Amino acid sequence: MAEKMLKVTQVRSDLGHVARNRGTIRALGLDRIGHSNLLPDNPAIRGMIRQVQFLVEVAEATPAEVQAASKVTAAKVARKAKVAK
């Protein structure tokens, strides 16, 4: 069975917050308000989300979102391999 994925979206700015919160937002792969990232549902990710729960929204990712994200990831890997040659 495939691992559950969470869709994490930044909804508030990290400006004016302590550096630890800004670092956690970056570790979740979020760059700006409205930016989303699909992450595996595990205790480490849940802990990071809990630390910045007032800055983000979390929802379970749909199978279509997971499939689209895997295609994008595969394309990025292929592009990196091509550049590395």
PyMOL commands that set and color helices and strands:
alter all, ss='L'
color gray80, all
select helices_A, chain A and resi 19-27+43-51+63-84
alter helices_A, ss='H'
color red, helices_A
select strands_A, chain A and resi 5-10+36-40+56-60
alter strands_A, ss='S'
color yellow, strands_A
deselect
rebuild
show_as cartoon
